[in-house]
């Protein structure tokens, strides 16, 4: 054990910091149109290191982040993802699901997987190397880490998209991940492309999601 490093802030500074972060995160949006311009990958690496600071069940840190820069690999990922998406839109998704997706203008074509200068494929480690090495609360732990990552990318001035073609087993094959890892999420990262638009959506009000007891 080690002593906690904690610096208590005055109430007014706590309020100001919380308000500033809220204002910043209100502007975060999922982007599907990217410029192909290179980005500083050290910024992305720092954001991934931020994600690694997330809490995890029994501190097992059951995650792997694969930073994909190679254009040929991104082309392979796009082709495989679009094959799954075509099956999804052609019948795998129910009618209600497709209706719910209508406002977002999504479809089986995913050019952003090639346009974005970098992809981060997130893998969840179901267990360590060897079945006897248990991991706990894997889904929850990786989800928290992804939240850290998205917040860090936005704070650093980059845009991103959470992309979940289903199933995603093709990512394990293309990226040669071991059997104990399962593809969790695919995140294109970069800068918004010319004329980039996003759906006009509103978040639920705080009083719709907060219950105080």
C-alpha positions as CSV (number, residue, x, y, z in Angstrom):
1,X,0.0,0.0,0.0
2,X,1.1,3.6,-0.5
3,X,-0.1,7.0,0.7
4,X,-2.8,8.6,-1.4
5,X,-1.7,11.8,-3.2
6,X,-4.7,14.0,-2.9
7,X,-4.9,17.8,-3.1
8,X,-8.2,19.2,-1.8
9,X,-9.5,22.1,-3.9
10,X,-11.5,25.1,-2.7
11,X,-15.3,24.6,-3.4
12,X,-15.3,27.4,-6.0
13,X,-12.5,25.8,-7.9
14,X,-14.2,22.4,-7.8
15,X,-17.4,23.9,-9.2
16,X,-15.4,25.8,-11.9
17,X,-13.5,22.7,-13.0
18,X,-16.7,20.5,-13.1
19,X,-18.5,23.2,-15.2
20,X,-15.6,23.6,-17.6
21,X,-15.3,19.9,-18.2
22,X,-19.1,19.6,-18.7
23,X,-19.1,22.4,-21.2
24,X,-16.2,20.7,-23.1
25,X,-17.9,17.3,-23.1
26,X,-21.2,18.8,-24.3
27,X,-19.4,19.6,-27.5
28,X,-18.1,16.0,-28.0
29,X,-19.8,14.3,-31.0
30,X,-19.3,11.1,-32.9
31,X,-17.9,11.9,-36.3
32,X,-18.1,9.8,-39.5
33,X,-16.3,12.1,-41.9
34,X,-12.5,12.5,-41.4
35,X,-9.7,14.3,-43.1
36,X,-7.0,12.0,-44.2
37,X,-4.2,14.3,-42.9
38,X,-1.8,12.7,-40.6
39,X,-2.2,13.4,-36.9
40,X,0.4,13.4,-34.1
41,X,0.4,9.8,-33.0
42,X,2.2,10.8,-29.7
43,X,-1.1,12.6,-28.8
44,X,-3.0,9.4,-29.5
45,X,-0.5,7.4,-27.4
46,X,-0.9,9.8,-24.5
47,X,-4.7,9.4,-24.7
48,X,-4.4,5.6,-24.7
49,X,-2.1,5.9,-21.7
50,X,-4.9,8.0,-20.1
51,X,-7.3,5.1,-20.7
52,X,-4.9,2.7,-19.0
53,X,-5.3,4.8,-15.8
54,X,-8.9,3.5,-15.5
55,X,-9.9,1.3,-12.6
56,X,-10.5,-2.4,-13.3
57,X,-11.7,-5.5,-11.4
58,X,-9.0,-6.6,-9.0
59,X,-6.6,-4.3,-11.0
60,X,-6.3,-6.9,-13.7
61,X,-6.3,-4.2,-16.5
62,X,-8.0,-6.6,-19.0
63,X,-7.5,-4.5,-22.1
64,X,-5.4,-4.3,-25.2
65,X,-5.3,-1.2,-27.5
66,X,-4.1,-1.8,-31.0
67,X,-3.2,1.4,-32.8
68,X,-3.7,0.8,-36.6
69,X,-1.8,3.1,-38.9
70,X,-1.0,0.9,-41.9
71,X,-3.3,1.9,-44.9
72,X,-3.3,-1.7,-46.2
73,X,-4.5,-3.0,-42.8
74,X,-7.2,-0.3,-42.6
75,X,-8.4,-1.3,-46.1
76,X,-8.7,-5.0,-44.9
77,X,-10.6,-3.9,-41.8
78,X,-13.0,-1.8,-43.9
79,X,-13.7,-4.7,-46.3
80,X,-14.4,-7.1,-43.5
81,X,-16.4,-4.6,-41.5
82,X,-18.6,-3.7,-44.5
83,X,-19.2,-7.4,-45.2
84,X,-20.7,-7.7,-41.7
85,X,-22.6,-4.5,-42.0
86,X,-24.2,-5.5,-45.3
87,X,-25.5,-8.6,-43.5
88,X,-26.7,-6.5,-40.7
89,X,-28.6,-4.0,-42.8
90,X,-29.9,-6.8,-45.1
91,X,-31.7,-8.7,-42.4
92,X,-29.7,-9.3,-39.2
93,X,-31.1,-6.1,-37.7
94,X,-34.7,-6.0,-36.9
95,X,-37.1,-3.4,-38.4
96,X,-37.3,-1.4,-35.2
97,X,-33.5,-1.2,-35.0
98,X,-33.2,0.1,-38.5
99,X,-35.9,2.7,-37.8
100,X,-34.0,3.9,-34.8
101,X,-30.9,4.3,-36.9
102,X,-32.6,6.3,-39.6
103,X,-32.0,9.8,-38.1
104,X,-28.2,9.1,-38.2
105,X,-28.1,8.3,-41.9
106,X,-25.9,5.2,-41.4
107,X,-25.6,2.3,-43.8
108,X,-23.3,-0.6,-44.7
109,X,-20.6,1.6,-46.3
110,X,-17.9,2.7,-43.9
111,X,-15.4,4.9,-45.7
112,X,-14.2,6.4,-42.5
113,X,-12.3,3.2,-41.7
114,X,-9.9,4.2,-44.5
115,X,-10.2,8.0,-44.4
116,X,-9.3,8.3,-40.7
117,X,-5.5,8.4,-40.3
118,X,-5.6,6.1,-37.3
119,X,-7.8,3.4,-35.8
120,X,-7.7,2.1,-32.3
121,X,-9.1,-1.4,-31.9
122,X,-9.9,-2.2,-28.3
123,X,-9.8,-5.8,-27.2
124,X,-11.1,-7.2,-23.9
125,X,-8.9,-9.9,-22.3
126,X,-11.3,-12.6,-21.1
127,X,-8.5,-14.0,-19.0
128,X,-4.7,-13.6,-18.7
129,X,-2.2,-15.8,-20.5
130,X,-3.3,-19.2,-19.3
131,X,-6.8,-20.1,-18.2
132,X,-5.7,-20.0,-14.5
133,X,-5.1,-16.2,-14.7
134,X,-8.6,-14.9,-13.9
135,X,-9.9,-11.5,-14.9
136,X,-12.9,-10.0,-13.2
137,X,-15.6,-7.5,-14.4
138,X,-14.0,-7.5,-17.8
139,X,-16.9,-5.7,-19.7
140,X,-17.2,-3.1,-17.0
141,X,-13.5,-2.5,-16.8
142,X,-12.9,-2.1,-20.5
143,X,-16.0,0.1,-20.8
144,X,-14.6,2.5,-18.2
145,X,-11.2,2.6,-20.0
146,X,-12.9,3.4,-23.3
147,X,-14.8,6.3,-21.6
148,X,-11.4,7.6,-20.4
149,X,-10.0,7.3,-23.9
150,X,-12.9,9.2,-25.6
151,X,-12.7,12.0,-23.1
152,X,-9.0,12.3,-23.5
153,X,-9.2,12.3,-27.3
154,X,-11.8,15.1,-27.2
155,X,-9.8,17.1,-24.7
156,X,-6.7,16.8,-27.0
157,X,-8.7,18.2,-29.9
158,X,-9.3,15.1,-31.9
159,X,-12.6,13.6,-33.1
160,X,-13.5,9.9,-32.9
161,X,-16.3,7.4,-33.6
162,X,-17.3,4.3,-31.6
163,X,-17.8,1.7,-34.3
164,X,-19.2,-1.8,-33.5
165,X,-19.7,-4.0,-36.5
166,X,-21.1,-7.3,-35.3
167,X,-19.6,-9.8,-35.0
168,X,-16.1,-8.4,-34.8
169,X,-14.1,-11.6,-34.9
170,X,-12.5,-10.4,-38.2
171,X,-10.5,-7.9,-36.1
172,X,-8.8,-10.7,-34.1
173,X,-7.8,-12.4,-37.4
174,X,-6.6,-9.3,-39.2
175,X,-4.7,-8.0,-36.2
176,X,-3.5,-11.4,-35.1
177,X,-4.7,-11.2,-31.5
178,X,-4.4,-14.2,-29.1
179,X,-7.3,-16.4,-28.3
180,X,-7.9,-14.8,-24.8
181,X,-8.8,-11.5,-26.4
182,X,-12.1,-10.5,-27.8
183,X,-12.7,-7.5,-30.0
184,X,-14.6,-4.9,-28.0
185,X,-14.7,-1.7,-30.1
186,X,-13.2,0.0,-33.1
187,X,-12.4,3.7,-32.9
188,X,-11.5,5.8,-36.0
189,X,-9.5,8.9,-34.9
190,X,-8.5,12.1,-36.6
191,X,-9.8,15.5,-37.6
192,X,-13.2,16.3,-39.0
193,X,-13.4,16.3,-42.8
194,X,-14.5,19.3,-44.9
195,X,-18.2,20.0,-44.6
196,X,-18.5,17.5,-41.7
197,X,-22.0,17.4,-40.3
198,X,-23.4,15.5,-37.4
199,X,-27.0,14.5,-36.5
200,X,-29.0,17.2,-34.6
201,X,-29.6,15.4,-31.4
202,X,-30.3,16.4,-27.8
203,X,-29.2,14.7,-24.6
204,X,-31.6,13.7,-21.9
205,X,-32.1,16.3,-19.2
206,X,-30.4,15.7,-15.9
207,X,-33.8,15.3,-14.2
208,X,-34.6,12.5,-16.6
209,X,-31.6,10.4,-15.7
210,X,-30.7,11.4,-12.1
211,X,-32.4,9.9,-9.1
212,X,-31.4,11.2,-5.7
213,X,-32.3,9.2,-2.5
